[in-house]
Each structure stands twice: as C-alpha cells, then as structure tokens.
Amino acid sequence: MKGLKLIIGRANPDLGNEIAKNLGVEPCEIHQDNFADGEFRFQIHDNIRGTDVFIIQPTFPPAENMLELMVMIDAAKRASARRVTAVIPYFGYARQDRKDRPRVAISSKLFANLMVSAGLDRVLTLDLHAAQIQGFFDIPTDHLVSDWLFFQHIKHEVIPSIPEEESENIVFVSPDIGGVKRVEDLASALGFEIAVIYKRRTKSGKAKALKIVGEVAGRTVIIRDDIIDTAGTITEAVRLLNREKAARIFICGTHGLLSGSAMERLDSLDLAELAVTNTIPLPKEKKRDYIKIINTGSLFASAIHNIHFEKSVSVLFKKSDVLDI
C-alpha cells in the first residue's frame, strides 16, 4: 500500500502482525531494545520520509508501554514522516478522567498532552474508558467501538451454543449504570431485553453489587463490560446473578487486563464463557478453556485503510444497527 508504513511496538506484537497481515503491508524494519539501565532504545531502519506512519502500541501498564510509544512517535517525526498516527488498542492511564475528589490527577489528559507534545498527529483507539476522553486530544481522534465484533460473536457462536428451547430466553445485563447505553444497543440489535445491576463503589478497585433491576431468574445472562481489571465487579455481579437463579452466564469484556487476583476470582465462578478482545495480550498462564479471544485485527486494519485513503471511519459501523452514531 503506497505511502503507508506500519511500526509495531513491543506491547502487543501479535496484534500488530495481525493488522499488517489484514492490510497486506510489511511492517517497518526497526530496532528496539534496552540500554543496561533499562532505558528504551529505538531506531527505524526503513526510510519513512513523507509517508503516512501508523504506530501500533497499546498503553496498558507498566508505564514503559506509554513511554515507548512516545519515543517511537518522536523517532518517526524526526525521520520526517508526513503524518504519525498512534494506533492504541487499549488506552491506559485513562481511568482518571476527571477531578471526582480533591487533589487528584487527570492522568488521561496528562498523557494526551504528552503524546501530542511528542509530535503525534492522530489517534486511533478502541472503547475508551469514557468517550469524552476524545476531547482531551487537540488532534483528530478516531474512537472505534467493539460492539460489532461482540454482536457477531453472540449471534454466531453464543446463541447457537444455547439449547434451542432456551435461546429466546436471554437477557443482557449491564454491570453498572454507566454501561446501560452499550448494553441497550447490543440487546436491541439482537432482539432481547436488558437488566441493570446497581452497585456502590466502596473504594478504588472495590465495588459492591446491591440489586438487579430486571428479570434474570431461569434465563441465560450475557454481561457486557468494557474493562475487566481485577474482576471484582464481575465477581460481585455473577454472585448476585447466581443468587437470583440465572441459568447460565456469559461475559463479553473489551479489554482483559486481568490483573492482581483476577484469575483466582474468575476461576472460582461457574462461567459459560468469558470473551475478551486481543487489545491486550493474554499471557500463557492466564489462558483458560472458558476464555474466548475476539480478534480486532481486521477492524483496526479497516480503520487504518480508511484513514490512509481519507475515507470515513464511521462507515465501518453501518454494518449493523448495533451502534447509534
């Protein structure tokens, strides 16, 4: 593809290579390693002068992933790239997006500023923690959503796996009030009802599921969430659903951080399936039979293709009525 260059960072090379394969583009030859003290060293071997460069690097913790992205942006700009776009499948450090209490940082705005200062021209990301974070970047920002991917997965894999006599008795559940719109769109597109879990966050990273608004007894439940970090919210939700006599539980979560004691919690639950995307690589020790990986490579490849040829990105979501945009 003339004039398009891909640079794949170290955070998620498998996804980067999948995107390159879908585009039919050979990634740039680069050198990336560390100095003896751990400092990141990066060099682009290909000539990228005057080209449209896309750097693929999610920024999940540790902070090195974010720092490496900024170093790669700087290298591309100093090599005279015409435009540099950061493809950030998971935008980390985004959960502090407002001052909800005294003397806290707004880290999402801070890192948006730092990336722009490094020379970034455009951002392409997926399922931000809060949609308004797009406004933190003073450059064009394309915010993809994963609903179409989960729509396809649920329609063609989840529903056929349910006994035919029960396949109409499905309810979509939002694990909190903030996710109702996402669940509503998905459930409406598939023709099912929704329920909502009311929860109270007691402190950072801790939540208590208190009540379900909607009928779940004897029904197949599909929970839709954006980030699964320590799995505390999911665990509380599943236990509440079990107390309400839900028949079986499927979970669809975009970003599977699965940090801390997440795997212990998930292993203790009787889940039919946990589906997460490959925005964050799943280490071998965290792989389970009940975990299904949803590939995002073709979605990102389509978005990169459209950005490069100055076409609309939003048309990617007109394939179904899942999204109201």
MIMARZA-892961 format. One line per 3 residues: their letters; for each residue y, x, z of C-alpha. Coordinates in nm, 4 decimals. Example, Ala and Ser with C-alpha at 12.3 -4.5 7.8 and 13.67 -1.06 7.14 Angstrom:
BEGIN
AS = -0.4500 1.2300 0.7800  -0.1060 1.3670 0.7140
END
This chain:
BEGIN
MKG = 0.0000 0.0000 0.0000  0.3053 0.1836 -0.1302  0.5657 0.2872 0.1239
LKL = 0.3689 0.1655 0.4282  0.2485 0.4125 0.6899  0.0335 0.3448 0.9959
IIG = 0.0320 0.5597 1.3082  -0.2397 0.4830 1.5620  -0.1769 0.5799 1.9241
RAN = -0.4375 0.6646 2.1864  -0.4162 0.3412 2.3881  -0.6379 0.1305 2.1582
PDL = -0.7623 0.3278 1.8551  -1.0416 0.0800 1.7754  -0.7907 -0.1990 1.7199
GNE = -0.5670 0.0368 1.5231  -0.8515 0.1292 1.2907  -0.9467 -0.2373 1.2517
IAK = -0.5894 -0.3176 1.1455  -0.5912 -0.0264 0.8995  -0.9205 -0.1474 0.7523
NLG = -0.7854 -0.5000 0.7071  -0.4768 -0.3622 0.5347  -0.6731 -0.1178 0.3198
VEP = -0.4463 0.1629 0.4401  -0.5462 0.5087 0.5582  -0.3745 0.5914 0.8907
CEI = -0.1410 0.8903 0.9008  -0.2895 1.2230 0.9951  -0.1458 1.3092 1.3339
HQD = -0.1981 1.5475 1.6238  -0.1848 1.4123 1.9782  -0.2970 1.5830 2.2936
NFA = -0.1521 1.7045 2.6235  0.0011 2.0241 2.7496  -0.1649 2.1832 3.0509
DGE = 0.0658 1.9921 3.2866  -0.0279 1.6573 3.1272  0.2851 1.6172 2.9130
FRF = 0.2131 1.4302 2.5869  0.2349 1.6343 2.2667  0.2602 1.4566 1.9309
QIH = 0.3053 1.5562 1.5673  0.2873 1.3647 1.2381  0.1258 1.5723 0.9627
DNI = 0.1954 1.3303 0.6747  0.5317 1.3084 0.5001  0.6837 0.9750 0.6105
RGT = 1.0406 1.0253 0.4800  1.1825 0.6951 0.3568  0.8719 0.4939 0.4458
DVF = 0.8041 0.1797 0.6496  0.6214 0.3064 0.9592  0.4149 0.0902 1.1957
IIQ = 0.3062 0.2481 1.5245  0.0114 0.0703 1.6902  0.0136 0.1171 2.0662
PTF = -0.0322 -0.1412 2.3446  0.1525 -0.0504 2.6637  -0.0829 -0.1637 2.9389
PPA = -0.0760 0.0605 3.2497  -0.0758 0.3503 3.3190  0.2829 0.4250 3.2191
ENM = 0.1666 0.7049 2.9869  0.0910 0.4449 2.7192  0.4552 0.3337 2.7191
LEL = 0.5845 0.6912 2.7285  0.3557 0.7948 2.4437  0.4866 0.5061 2.2337
MVM = 0.8454 0.6213 2.2845  0.7556 0.9797 2.1924  0.5881 0.8544 1.8724
IDA = 0.8938 0.6439 1.7866  1.1185 0.9459 1.8329  0.8948 1.1628 1.6139
AKR = 0.8939 0.9022 1.3348  1.2728 0.8630 1.3417  1.3262 1.2409 1.3366
ASA = 1.0890 1.2578 1.0373  1.3338 1.0292 0.8504  1.1243 0.7132 0.8390
RRV = 1.3198 0.4293 0.6754  1.2113 0.1784 0.9397  0.9948 0.2085 1.2507
TAV = 0.8113 -0.0942 1.3869  0.6221 -0.0823 1.7150  0.3053 -0.2924 1.6998
IPY = 0.2471 -0.3691 2.0682  -0.0646 -0.5900 2.1007  -0.0059 -0.6124 2.4756
FGY = 0.3475 -0.5528 2.6032  0.3050 -0.4103 2.9503  0.5692 -0.3945 3.2228
ARQ = 0.6762 -0.7437 3.1155  0.5861 -0.9438 3.4246  0.9141 -0.8609 3.5963
DRK = 1.1332 -1.0562 3.3553  1.3971 -1.1979 3.5919  1.5522 -1.1465 3.9352
DRP = 1.3487 -1.4007 4.1296  1.4271 -1.2303 4.4596  1.6856 -0.9806 4.5854
RVA = 1.6763 -0.6115 4.4862  1.4006 -0.6221 4.2239  1.3909 -0.4582 3.8828
ISS = 1.3742 -0.6374 3.5486  1.1261 -0.3930 3.4014  1.0747 -0.5811 3.0741
KLF = 1.4435 -0.5435 2.9878  1.4438 -0.1802 3.1016  1.1589 -0.0824 2.8695
ANL = 1.3027 -0.2875 2.5835  1.6234 -0.0843 2.6190  1.4322 0.2441 2.6325
MVS = 1.2351 0.1692 2.3146  1.5485 0.0724 2.1250  1.7205 0.3886 2.2516
AGL = 1.4254 0.5911 2.1195  1.5103 0.4610 1.7713  1.2885 0.1559 1.7306
DRV = 1.3901 -0.0832 1.4507  1.1493 -0.3731 1.5013  0.8835 -0.5074 1.7397
LTL = 0.5600 -0.6918 1.6628  0.3712 -0.8211 1.9652  0.1301 -1.0925 2.0797
DLH = 0.1510 -1.3509 2.3598  0.4332 -1.2118 2.5700  0.4188 -1.2934 2.9390
AAQ = 0.7327 -1.5014 2.8833  0.8650 -1.5965 2.5390  1.2260 -1.5236 2.6383
IQG = 1.1445 -1.1514 2.6546  1.2013 -1.1529 2.2784  1.5715 -1.1762 2.3623
FFD = 1.5576 -0.8535 2.5641  1.5288 -0.6543 2.2411  1.8505 -0.6095 2.0417
IPT = 1.6392 -0.5704 1.7274  1.4182 -0.8107 1.5259  1.1131 -0.9145 1.7297
DHL = 0.8113 -1.0942 1.5869  0.6167 -1.2746 1.8585  0.2669 -1.3688 1.7446
VSD = 0.0541 -1.6152 1.9402  -0.3241 -1.6159 1.9709  -0.3774 -1.9933 1.9698
WLF = -0.5053 -1.9994 1.6109  -0.7702 -1.7395 1.6985  -0.8888 -1.9389 2.0011
FQH = -0.8710 -2.2628 1.8020  -1.1189 -2.1139 1.5535  -1.3410 -1.9732 1.8297
IKH = -1.3562 -2.3006 2.0216  -1.4099 -2.5139 1.7122  -1.6794 -2.2990 1.5514
EVI = -1.8533 -2.1343 1.8484  -1.7811 -2.3029 2.1808  -1.8135 -2.6702 2.0815
PSI = -2.1365 -2.6176 1.8772  -2.2913 -2.4457 2.1829  -2.2481 -2.7606 2.3944
PEE = -2.5195 -3.0316 2.3806  -2.4191 -3.2852 2.1153  -2.4153 -3.5774 2.3568
ESE = -2.1621 -3.3890 2.5751  -1.9454 -3.2314 2.3044  -1.6930 -3.5170 2.3171
NIV = -1.6570 -3.4896 2.6948  -1.4371 -3.1775 2.7005  -1.1142 -3.1233 2.8903
FVS = -0.8688 -2.8348 2.8509  -0.7259 -2.7015 3.1739  -0.4074 -2.5072 3.2376
PDI = -0.4452 -2.2793 3.5429  -0.0779 -2.3383 3.6303  0.2244 -2.5481 3.5366
GGV = 0.3709 -2.2718 3.3181  0.0793 -2.2807 3.0746  0.0822 -2.6568 3.0076
KRV = 0.2534 -2.6349 2.6662  -0.0006 -2.3816 2.5372  -0.2945 -2.5912 2.6572
EDL = -0.1371 -2.9127 2.5283  -0.1008 -2.7752 2.1736  -0.4573 -2.6459 2.1626
ASA = -0.6133 -2.9596 2.3124  -0.4139 -3.1864 2.0822  -0.5238 -2.9934 1.7727
LGF = -0.8887 -3.0364 1.8745  -0.8523 -3.3939 1.9963  -0.9184 -3.3516 2.3691
EIA = -0.7440 -3.4325 2.6968  -0.5829 -3.1845 2.9346  -0.5739 -3.1299 3.3089
VIY = -0.3458 -2.9055 3.5143  -0.4101 -2.7024 3.8279  -0.1286 -2.6953 4.0776
KRR = -0.1192 -2.3590 4.2524  0.1017 -2.1812 4.5007  0.1598 -1.8066 4.4780
TKS = 0.1497 -1.6686 4.8306  0.2480 -1.3127 4.7364  0.2392 -1.0795 4.4376
GKA = -0.1009 -1.0948 4.2719  -0.2251 -1.3712 4.5063  -0.2432 -1.7407 4.4190
KAL = -0.3995 -2.0439 4.5822  -0.5250 -2.3309 4.3644  -0.4484 -2.6503 4.5521
KIV = -0.5058 -2.9553 4.3329  -0.6200 -3.0672 3.9878  -0.4134 -3.3248 3.8014
GEV = -0.6626 -3.4865 3.5646  -1.0319 -3.5775 3.5497  -1.2870 -3.2926 3.5306
AGR = -1.5968 -3.4263 3.7087  -1.9061 -3.4003 3.4895  -1.7060 -3.2577 3.1995
TVI = -1.7032 -2.9284 3.0087  -1.3866 -2.7407 3.1019  -1.2008 -2.4909 2.8823
IRD = -0.9365 -2.2925 3.0716  -0.6613 -2.1337 2.8615  -0.4605 -1.8451 3.0093
DII = -0.2536 -1.5530 2.8791  -0.3270 -1.2610 3.1144  -0.6349 -1.2054 3.3282
DTA = -0.5476 -0.9196 3.5610  -0.7316 -0.9207 3.8952  -0.8875 -1.2598 3.8073
GTI = -0.7559 -1.4051 4.1340  -0.6004 -1.7100 3.9674  -0.9099 -1.7691 3.7546
TEA = -1.1416 -1.7365 4.0549  -0.9408 -1.9908 4.2553  -0.9315 -2.2246 3.9558
VRL = -1.3067 -2.2033 3.8919  -1.3926 -2.2635 4.2577  -1.1666 -2.5681 4.2650
LNR = -1.3246 -2.6976 3.9425  -1.6704 -2.6464 4.0912  -1.5713 -2.8474 4.3973
EKA = -1.4576 -3.1213 4.1605  -1.8041 -3.1131 3.9932  -1.7100 -2.9722 3.6499
ARI = -2.0247 -2.9406 3.4338  -1.9590 -2.6012 3.2745  -1.6595 -2.3708 3.2446
FIC = -1.5318 -2.1653 2.9503  -1.2285 -1.9379 2.9831  -1.0007 -1.8210 2.6995
GTH = -0.7566 -1.5479 2.8035  -0.5474 -1.3437 2.5613  -0.5110 -1.0157 2.7471
GLL = -0.8068 -0.8985 2.9552  -0.6606 -0.6386 3.1892  -0.9499 -0.6960 3.4326
SGS = -0.8102 -0.4574 3.6914  -0.8895 -0.3992 4.0578  -1.1683 -0.6252 4.1820
AME = -1.1613 -0.8488 3.8712  -1.5183 -0.7754 3.7622  -1.6611 -0.8413 4.1083
RLD = -1.4835 -1.1749 4.1176  -1.5879 -1.2745 3.7657  -1.9485 -1.1692 3.8236
SLD = -1.9596 -1.3993 4.1273  -1.8646 -1.7024 3.9174  -2.1008 -1.9170 3.7142
LAE = -1.9142 -1.8968 3.3823  -2.0444 -2.0201 3.0499  -1.8150 -1.7697 2.8758
LAV = -1.5040 -1.5592 2.9153  -1.3325 -1.4968 2.5809  -1.0567 -1.2342 2.5622
TNT = -0.8920 -1.0630 2.2676  -0.9184 -0.6922 2.1855  -0.5490 -0.6227 2.2538
IPL = -0.6717 -0.4158 2.5482  -0.9909 -0.2104 2.5073  -1.2806 -0.3203 2.7273
PKE = -1.4480 -0.0184 2.8923  -1.8256 0.0029 2.8704  -1.8671 -0.0516 3.2458
KKR = -1.6833 -0.3847 3.2225  -1.8844 -0.5304 2.9366  -2.0936 -0.8349 3.0256
DYI = -2.3105 -1.0825 2.8372  -2.0723 -1.3642 2.9271  -1.7673 -1.1815 2.7863
KII = -1.6800 -1.2547 2.4236  -1.4264 -1.0372 2.2391  -1.1952 -1.2093 1.9908
NTG = -1.0679 -0.9715 1.7223  -0.6955 -0.9655 1.6481  -0.7043 -0.7036 1.3716
SLF = -0.6735 -0.9450 1.0800  -0.3841 -1.1311 1.2490  -0.1870 -0.8111 1.3051
ASA = -0.2723 -0.6855 0.9554  -0.1391 -1.0082 0.8007  0.1812 -0.9818 1.0052
IHN = 0.2320 -0.6154 0.9097  0.1734 -0.7011 0.5418  0.4342 -0.9789 0.5553
IHF = 0.6886 -0.7667 0.7415  0.6482 -0.4810 0.4935  0.6982 -0.7105 0.1937
EKS = 0.9810 -0.9008 0.3667  0.7853 -1.2257 0.3846  0.7851 -1.4842 0.6633
VSV = 0.5635 -1.4101 0.9624  0.5740 -1.7676 1.0951  0.3777 -1.8912 0.7910
LFK = 0.0708 -1.7269 0.9465  0.0617 -2.0131 1.1940  0.0847 -2.3009 0.9471
KSD = -0.2937 -2.2851 0.9030  -0.3348 -2.5494 1.1702  -0.1335 -2.7831 1.3875
VLD = -0.2032 -2.5690 1.6943  0.1493 -2.4354 1.7098  0.4652 -2.6393 1.7181
I = 0.7100 -2.3876 1.5713
END
